[in-house]
Amino acid sequence: MTDPLCGCTRRELLRTMGGGLGSLLMSGILADLSRGEEADPLAPKAPHFPAKAKRVILLYMTGGVSHIESFDPKPALVRDAGKTLTVHEWQGKPGTYTRYFKRPHWDFAPGGTCGTMVSALFPKVAECADDLCVIRSMKSDHTNHYEATLQMHTGSITFARPSLGSWVSYGLGTVNRNLPGFIAIAPQAPYAGGQTWGSDFLPGCHQGTRVVPGPVPIPDVNRRAPSATLQGRELARLAAMNREHLAARPGDAQLDARIRSFETAFGMQREAPEAFDLSGETDATLALYGLERGKADGFAWQCLVARRLAERGVRFIELIDVGSANNWDAHGDMETHVPLAKNVDGAIAGLLKDLKSRGMLDETLVVWTTEFGRTPYHEQANAKGREHHHWAFSSWMAGGGVKGGMTFGVTDDHGVYVAEDPVHVHDFHATILHLLGLDHEKLTYRHAGRDFRLTDVHGRVVREILA
């Protein structure tokens, strides 16, 4: 159908008006057209059962943070440095290998009143130890960055699947239609690229919207029309065309969902600039995060923006510290952990303290993780770096219904294998969903003739860490 006012078809008008902001939503929206989706897939939904957590802030450290030099102290590595051990796999290659234990580069000290041992790399986070539940027995299924990153975000190491944030959006909907329900703030993409915030076969409206730190975090969010009056006329005409198009197709849920997504895009134009504007934050708040006034990048900026987005109803916020280059992948020298830790340590502590002071931490699940740890040993006794290690690593949670001031799980004396209470990535995901009131076995989506879920056919809720 051709509109007599502009001389173009409805599809051409949508394409023209979408611009840069529309491109954030359009790819997923169009993918939904071939599926029969509910009329309003973003409507708020009740969880499967009552839960404390209403939202998630996921802090993702790209590259593989060394567990034995962050949250899993191993005095035996100091004692046995230079001694040999035999392992039956080396960076994914089966075989018999003789390797040398390598001592940690940093000391540990007790944090908070609980006394959880934390590395000197994270002195500010250590101050918040009473709020942390440190899981020292994490394990995953792959030693390569791409596959491990994919699994941490989607549960799969082999196939594209919806990300954790998309599953949360699908399960709970959104409480603010003027902002995306799932936002990923990432200066650079991690190893698995956009799949880390992708929705795959879930409705496209659940895909994460990537925000790049900088002066213009969301491009083209400002109106293109020369005046609000003209834009209002354009939108009114578009709404009329949409109503006419929908009236001719009664019960077309996909079309109604697409129209609602464009309404969300318009809402972002009104609300997103304010959400990312830190000019009204006090000097004390900026100092808490370690953020210089006027600065619009760095992890401190990401953390403060995350708090503002959480306040405004965004359901799932992921903060990626760095991308697939110059990250925690310390093959050559463990000292590269120092600037990376400095970039995030104070900001993370500031976020936890800020959420707590505002009464938000109880309803906000903060999750810190990486894709795997690093080897407690090396093929050379004097090596400065460490290799990939998916057999055992550390993650932590805070707020949102978890017990603070505790550790869970144990690795062996040298941090090579999990010795007690293993927590696989599937268990990690099941627990996060549980804290949001979602049963990981019931949160399913029919696709290609079967019901899919984030945890596939695996996963158990780690009930020992629930408050």
VMD Tcl script that draws the C-alpha trace (Angstrom):
set ca {
  {0.00 0.00 0.00}
  {1.26 3.50 -0.90}
  {0.74 6.43 1.43}
  {-0.65 9.44 -0.47}
  {1.10 11.94 1.81}
  {4.65 10.73 1.28}
  {4.34 8.74 -1.95}
  {6.02 5.68 -0.49}
  {4.96 2.28 0.72}
  {4.45 1.53 4.39}
  {7.56 -0.67 4.43}
  {9.66 2.10 2.83}
  {8.40 4.61 5.37}
  {9.31 2.29 8.27}
  {12.75 1.74 6.80}
  {13.32 5.46 6.31}
  {12.14 6.46 9.77}
  {13.95 3.64 11.57}
  {17.44 5.11 11.16}
  {20.21 4.21 13.55}
  {17.93 3.74 16.58}
  {15.59 1.47 14.68}
  {18.49 -0.71 13.61}
  {18.98 -1.69 17.25}
  {15.59 -3.37 17.16}
  {14.76 -4.12 13.53}
  {16.79 -7.28 12.90}
  {15.13 -9.15 15.72}
  {11.69 -7.71 15.02}
  {11.69 -8.85 11.41}
  {12.81 -12.31 12.48}
  {9.66 -12.52 14.59}
  {7.39 -12.06 11.59}
  {7.63 -15.73 10.66}
  {6.63 -16.85 14.15}
  {3.36 -16.70 15.99}
  {4.31 -14.69 19.08}
  {2.12 -13.41 21.87}
  {0.56 -9.98 21.36}
  {2.88 -8.25 23.83}
  {6.00 -10.36 24.49}
  {7.55 -7.62 26.62}
  {4.64 -7.33 29.06}
  {5.68 -7.93 32.69}
  {5.19 -11.56 33.71}
  {4.88 -13.14 37.10}
  {7.78 -15.44 38.03}
  {7.18 -19.12 38.68}
  {7.50 -18.46 42.42}
  {8.19 -15.44 44.68}
  {11.81 -14.26 44.62}
  {13.89 -11.47 46.10}
  {15.82 -10.59 42.96}
  {14.03 -8.44 40.39}
  {16.99 -7.72 38.14}
  {20.54 -8.82 37.33}
  {23.75 -6.88 36.81}
  {26.29 -9.25 35.24}
  {29.94 -8.18 35.47}
  {31.85 -10.10 32.82}
  {35.65 -10.13 32.82}
  {36.87 -11.15 29.37}
  {39.76 -13.53 28.87}
  {40.01 -15.75 31.94}
  {40.83 -14.23 35.34}
  {43.25 -16.36 37.36}
  {41.25 -17.98 40.17}
  {44.38 -18.74 42.18}
  {45.29 -15.05 42.11}
  {41.87 -13.56 42.77}
  {39.44 -15.49 45.02}
  {40.97 -18.96 45.63}
  {44.13 -18.77 47.78}
  {46.51 -21.70 47.50}
  {49.42 -21.67 50.00}
  {50.51 -25.05 48.63}
  {51.43 -23.35 45.35}
  {53.89 -21.18 47.23}
  {55.30 -24.21 49.02}
  {55.51 -26.43 45.93}
  {56.50 -23.90 43.28}
  {58.90 -25.55 40.85}
  {57.79 -29.08 41.70}
  {56.26 -31.20 38.95}
  {52.88 -32.82 38.42}
  {51.42 -34.96 35.65}
  {48.26 -33.90 33.80}
  {46.41 -35.74 31.06}
  {45.38 -32.77 28.97}
  {47.18 -29.63 27.84}
  {45.06 -26.82 26.41}
  {42.50 -29.22 25.02}
  {44.98 -31.83 23.77}
  {44.75 -35.26 25.48}
  {48.01 -36.91 26.49}
  {50.43 -37.22 29.38}
  {52.27 -34.03 30.27}
  {54.73 -33.11 32.99}
  {54.26 -29.55 34.21}
  {55.70 -27.27 36.91}
  {53.70 -25.66 39.70}
  {53.91 -21.88 39.59}
  {53.50 -19.71 42.67}
  {50.87 -16.93 42.80}
  {52.01 -13.40 41.97}
  {49.89 -11.74 44.69}
  {49.20 -12.36 48.35}
  {45.75 -12.85 49.87}
  {44.25 -11.15 52.90}
  {40.93 -11.51 54.77}
  {38.18 -9.15 53.66}
  {35.22 -7.81 55.63}
  {34.23 -9.18 59.01}
  {33.62 -12.62 57.48}
  {37.31 -12.98 56.64}
  {36.89 -14.26 53.08}
  {40.35 -14.35 51.55}
  {40.74 -12.05 48.54}
  {43.81 -11.29 46.47}
  {45.66 -7.99 46.69}
  {44.49 -7.42 43.10}
  {41.02 -6.56 44.47}
  {41.45 -4.53 47.69}
  {38.23 -2.52 47.20}
  {36.12 -5.58 46.38}
  {37.60 -7.22 49.49}
  {35.98 -4.44 51.54}
  {32.61 -5.76 50.33}
  {33.36 -9.40 51.24}
  {30.46 -9.53 53.70}
  {28.09 -9.17 50.74}
  {29.84 -11.70 48.50}
  {29.12 -15.37 47.99}
  {32.32 -16.60 46.35}
  {31.98 -19.83 44.39}
  {35.41 -21.45 44.20}
  {34.33 -24.65 42.44}
  {33.17 -23.41 39.04}
  {33.83 -25.61 36.01}
  {32.96 -25.58 32.33}
  {33.39 -27.75 29.24}
  {35.88 -26.06 26.93}
  {39.34 -24.56 27.07}
  {39.00 -22.16 24.11}
  {37.82 -18.59 24.57}
  {35.03 -18.64 22.00}
  {33.39 -21.82 23.23}
  {33.86 -20.97 26.91}
  {32.45 -17.46 26.43}
  {29.53 -18.89 24.48}
  {28.78 -21.39 27.23}
  {28.96 -18.83 30.00}
  {26.41 -16.72 28.17}
  {24.18 -19.27 26.42}
  {24.84 -22.64 28.06}
  {26.14 -24.10 24.80}
  {29.68 -24.56 23.49}
  {28.68 -25.68 19.99}
  {25.49 -24.00 18.75}
  {24.08 -20.51 18.77}
  {21.52 -20.29 21.56}
  {19.70 -17.44 23.33}
  {21.80 -15.62 25.90}
  {21.10 -15.59 29.62}
  {19.83 -12.01 29.44}
  {17.42 -12.90 26.64}
  {16.03 -15.81 28.65}
  {15.46 -13.50 31.62}
  {13.70 -10.96 29.39}
  {11.59 -13.73 27.88}
  {10.70 -15.14 31.29}
  {9.90 -11.91 33.13}
  {9.21 -9.25 30.49}
  {10.06 -5.62 31.14}
  {8.80 -3.01 33.58}
  {9.83 0.02 31.52}
  {8.70 0.06 27.90}
  {10.78 3.18 27.23}
  {14.05 1.28 27.66}
  {15.19 -2.15 26.45}
  {14.73 -4.90 29.01}
  {18.24 -6.20 28.32}
  {21.22 -3.89 27.80}
  {24.85 -4.92 27.31}
  {27.42 -2.17 27.84}
  {30.58 -3.22 26.05}
  {33.48 -1.10 24.75}
  {34.47 -4.05 22.53}
  {32.74 -7.34 21.79}
  {34.02 -10.42 23.67}
  {35.17 -13.60 21.96}
  {31.70 -14.89 21.07}
  {30.72 -11.53 19.62}
  {27.10 -10.44 19.54}
  {25.91 -13.91 20.45}
  {26.71 -13.01 24.05}
  {23.64 -10.76 24.02}
  {21.76 -12.44 21.16}
  {18.22 -13.86 21.35}
  {18.68 -16.54 18.64}
  {15.31 -18.33 18.32}
  {13.57 -16.35 21.08}
  {11.47 -13.37 19.90}
  {13.82 -10.66 18.67}
  {12.51 -8.12 21.17}
  {14.42 -10.04 23.88}
  {17.79 -9.48 22.22}
  {20.17 -7.32 24.22}
  {20.81 -3.78 23.04}
  {24.53 -3.09 22.97}
  {25.70 0.26 24.30}
  {29.24 1.43 23.56}
  {30.71 3.74 26.23}
  {31.53 7.18 24.93}
  {29.98 10.61 24.33}
  {27.15 9.05 22.27}
  {26.43 5.63 23.81}
  {23.30 5.07 21.69}
  {23.65 6.49 18.15}
  {20.80 8.32 16.44}
  {18.66 8.45 19.56}
  {17.83 12.10 18.92}
  {15.04 12.88 16.50}
  {15.91 13.48 12.87}
  {12.91 15.67 12.16}
  {13.74 19.39 12.41}
  {11.08 19.91 15.10}
  {9.06 17.97 17.61}
  {5.91 19.12 15.84}
  {6.97 17.62 12.54}
  {8.07 14.39 14.20}
  {4.72 14.22 15.98}
  {2.95 14.50 12.64}
  {5.15 11.79 11.13}
  {4.52 9.45 14.05}
  {0.80 10.15 14.02}
  {0.66 9.29 10.34}
  {2.69 6.15 10.92}
  {0.40 5.13 13.78}
  {-2.63 5.62 11.55}
  {-1.05 3.49 8.82}
  {-0.20 0.84 11.39}
  {-3.78 0.78 12.71}
  {-5.16 0.48 9.19}
  {-2.70 -2.28 8.36}
  {-3.49 -4.14 11.60}
  {-7.25 -3.76 11.14}
  {-6.97 -5.59 7.84}
  {-5.17 -8.43 9.61}
  {-7.12 -9.09 12.83}
  {-5.34 -11.31 15.33}
  {-1.92 -10.79 13.72}
  {0.17 -11.01 16.90}
  {3.46 -10.60 15.07}
  {2.42 -7.31 13.54}
  {1.14 -5.99 16.85}
  {4.44 -6.96 18.50}
  {6.39 -5.10 15.82}
  {4.28 -1.97 16.28}
  {4.91 -2.13 20.03}
  {8.66 -2.40 19.39}
  {8.60 0.83 17.41}
  {6.80 2.43 20.33}
  {9.67 1.27 22.55}
  {12.14 2.89 20.15}
  {10.26 6.18 20.45}
  {10.23 5.80 24.22}
  {14.02 5.39 24.17}
  {14.27 8.71 22.40}
  {12.61 10.31 25.39}
  {14.18 8.39 28.26}
  {17.56 6.97 27.18}
  {19.44 10.32 27.03}
  {18.45 11.07 30.63}
  {19.43 7.60 31.82}
  {22.94 8.02 30.43}
  {23.34 11.62 31.61}
  {25.50 11.61 34.75}
  {25.64 15.38 35.17}
  {23.15 15.27 38.04}
  {25.16 12.76 40.08}
  {26.86 14.22 43.16}
  {30.59 14.55 43.55}
  {30.38 12.03 46.39}
  {28.74 9.43 44.14}
  {31.29 9.95 41.38}
  {34.09 9.58 43.93}
  {32.52 6.37 45.25}
  {32.87 4.82 41.80}
  {36.22 6.50 41.08}
  {34.77 8.37 38.11}
  {36.01 11.74 36.95}
  {33.20 14.20 36.20}
  {32.55 14.46 32.48}
  {34.23 11.14 31.67}
  {32.00 8.87 29.56}
  {33.93 5.62 29.36}
  {35.78 3.15 31.56}
  {34.32 0.52 33.86}
  {33.43 3.08 36.54}
  {31.17 4.82 34.02}
  {29.64 1.47 33.08}
  {28.92 0.60 36.71}
  {27.29 3.93 37.52}
  {25.16 3.76 34.38}
  {24.17 0.22 35.38}
  {22.83 1.50 38.68}
  {20.83 4.18 36.86}
  {19.42 1.64 34.40}
  {18.51 -0.68 37.28}
  {16.67 2.19 38.96}
  {14.72 2.73 35.73}
  {13.51 -0.83 35.44}
  {15.95 -2.48 33.06}
  {15.72 -6.18 33.85}
  {19.16 -7.45 32.80}
  {22.32 -5.36 32.48}
  {25.62 -6.85 31.41}
  {28.89 -4.96 31.77}
  {31.80 -6.28 29.71}
  {35.07 -4.79 30.91}
  {37.19 -5.20 27.77}
  {36.83 -7.07 24.50}
  {38.68 -9.88 22.79}
  {42.03 -8.03 22.85}
  {44.21 -6.79 25.72}
  {42.16 -8.68 28.31}
  {42.79 -11.12 31.18}
  {44.28 -13.75 28.85}
  {47.68 -13.62 30.54}
  {49.69 -16.16 28.54}
  {52.81 -14.02 28.46}
  {52.84 -12.27 31.81}
  {50.51 -12.36 34.80}
  {51.38 -8.75 35.52}
  {48.89 -7.75 32.82}
  {46.23 -8.52 35.45}
  {47.29 -5.39 37.37}
  {45.84 -2.62 35.15}
  {42.78 -4.73 34.35}
  {42.05 -5.22 38.05}
  {42.62 -1.53 38.75}
  {40.09 -0.68 36.03}
  {37.30 -2.67 37.69}
  {38.10 -3.04 41.41}
  {37.00 0.35 42.74}
  {34.10 0.58 40.31}
  {32.66 -2.79 41.37}
  {33.02 -1.90 45.05}
  {31.36 1.45 44.37}
  {28.45 -0.27 42.64}
  {27.91 -2.70 45.52}
  {28.10 0.04 48.14}
  {25.84 2.36 46.14}
  {23.18 -0.30 45.59}
  {23.30 -1.20 49.26}
  {23.02 2.40 50.48}
  {19.97 2.93 48.25}
  {18.24 -0.24 49.46}
  {18.57 -1.82 46.02}
  {21.04 -4.65 46.65}
  {18.45 -7.00 48.16}
  {16.48 -6.89 44.90}
  {19.49 -6.75 42.56}
  {21.54 -9.86 41.87}
  {25.10 -8.82 41.05}
  {27.09 -11.57 39.34}
  {30.85 -11.48 38.66}
  {32.39 -14.07 36.39}
  {34.85 -14.87 33.64}
  {34.93 -17.74 31.11}
  {37.54 -19.88 32.91}
  {40.53 -19.62 35.22}
  {44.24 -20.04 34.60}
  {46.56 -23.01 35.07}
  {48.29 -23.35 38.45}
  {51.19 -24.87 36.51}
  {53.13 -24.32 33.30}
  {55.34 -26.23 30.90}
  {58.28 -24.02 31.98}
  {59.23 -23.58 35.61}
  {60.09 -19.90 35.13}
  {57.13 -18.95 32.91}
  {55.65 -15.52 33.63}
  {52.16 -16.30 32.35}
  {49.50 -18.95 32.73}
  {47.33 -20.87 30.26}
  {43.58 -21.53 30.05}
  {42.01 -23.63 32.81}
  {38.35 -24.70 32.64}
  {38.58 -27.52 35.20}
  {38.27 -25.08 38.12}
  {37.76 -21.33 38.49}
  {35.99 -18.75 40.66}
  {32.91 -16.56 40.32}
  {30.81 -14.68 42.87}
  {27.30 -13.35 43.48}
  {26.00 -10.63 45.77}
  {22.55 -9.43 46.82}
  {19.37 -10.72 45.27}
  {18.75 -13.58 47.70}
  {22.21 -15.12 48.09}
  {24.08 -15.54 51.37}
  {26.78 -12.94 51.81}
  {30.08 -13.38 53.59}
  {30.60 -16.99 52.52}
  {32.52 -19.19 50.15}
  {31.16 -22.29 48.45}
  {33.01 -25.19 46.91}
  {36.62 -26.26 47.28}
  {39.40 -26.96 44.83}
  {42.34 -29.24 45.59}
  {45.44 -27.94 47.38}
  {46.88 -26.51 44.16}
  {43.67 -25.28 42.48}
  {43.85 -27.82 39.66}
  {40.59 -29.72 40.12}
  {37.34 -29.20 42.00}
  {37.49 -31.26 45.18}
  {34.09 -30.50 46.76}
  {30.71 -29.16 45.63}
  {31.30 -28.64 41.91}
  {29.25 -25.89 40.23}
  {29.00 -26.35 36.50}
  {27.99 -23.42 34.30}
  {24.57 -25.07 33.94}
  {24.22 -25.03 37.73}
  {25.32 -21.41 37.78}
  {22.61 -20.50 35.26}
  {19.95 -22.55 37.06}
  {20.75 -20.72 40.30}
  {20.61 -17.27 38.72}
  {17.19 -18.05 37.21}
  {16.00 -19.46 40.55}
  {16.99 -16.26 42.36}
  {14.74 -14.41 39.89}
  {11.86 -16.75 40.62}
  {12.27 -18.80 37.44}
  {12.39 -22.60 37.35}
  {15.09 -23.45 34.81}
  {13.26 -26.66 33.88}
  {10.01 -24.80 33.16}
  {11.44 -21.79 31.35}
  {11.24 -23.31 27.87}
  {10.62 -22.25 24.28}
  {9.33 -24.44 21.46}
  {11.69 -24.32 18.48}
  {12.37 -26.76 15.63}
  {10.06 -29.35 17.11}
  {11.41 -29.45 20.66}
  {11.34 -27.45 23.87}
  {14.63 -25.65 24.52}
  {15.85 -24.18 27.78}
  {18.97 -22.32 28.93}
  {20.31 -25.32 30.86}
  {19.40 -27.86 28.12}
  {18.97 -31.17 30.01}
  {21.35 -30.30 32.84}
  {21.67 -28.00 35.83}
  {20.82 -27.96 39.51}
  {20.05 -25.02 41.75}
  {22.86 -24.48 44.27}
  {20.51 -24.18 47.23}
  {23.35 -24.06 49.75}
  {24.06 -20.44 48.81}
  {20.47 -19.21 48.98}
  {19.63 -16.83 51.82}
}
mol new
graphics top color blue
foreach p $ca { graphics top sphere $p radius 0.5 }
foreach p [lrange $ca 0 end-1] q [lrange $ca 1 end] { graphics top cylinder $p $q radius 0.2 }
display resetview
